[in-house]
């Protein structure tokens, strides 16, 4: 591969792995270079709108951890969200071009199909089927501890 350079990468489209999603549901496609601040700004604005009940976060490859981070931030900020997580493989299509020109010809192209891990997470204000694989109920709300501190947190590292 040292004589080739990557020209493009694209994901092969695949349907969301959740049954019976409402029409027009927002899917946040998290990419490796996505800024969490931008993703969360859009997602929070969507979920705080009246009538918005569900949102899907999806990411593949190196974006899986960023996808999970976004979901955990949203669950902490909004609270009371039901979650269903589906893990699968997604096919990426990479096109490579030869770096050494062929005399009197066009450069050679090579197409590579990669299977990379992918995650799709559905967050819902409405209860979901708890018997579904990957279901997580909402976290119980924390009650303030003595002194006004939330349980499990310390004053160290907090901005005031």
Secondary structure, 3 states (H helix, E strand, C coil): CCCEEEEEEEECCCCCCCCCCCCCCEEEEECCCCCHHHHHHHHHHHHHCCCCCEEEEEEEHHHHHHHHHHHHHHHHHHCCCEEEEEEEEEEEEEEEEECCCCCCCCCCEEEEEEEEEEEEEEEECCCCCCCCCCEECCCCCCCECCCCCECCCCCCCCCC
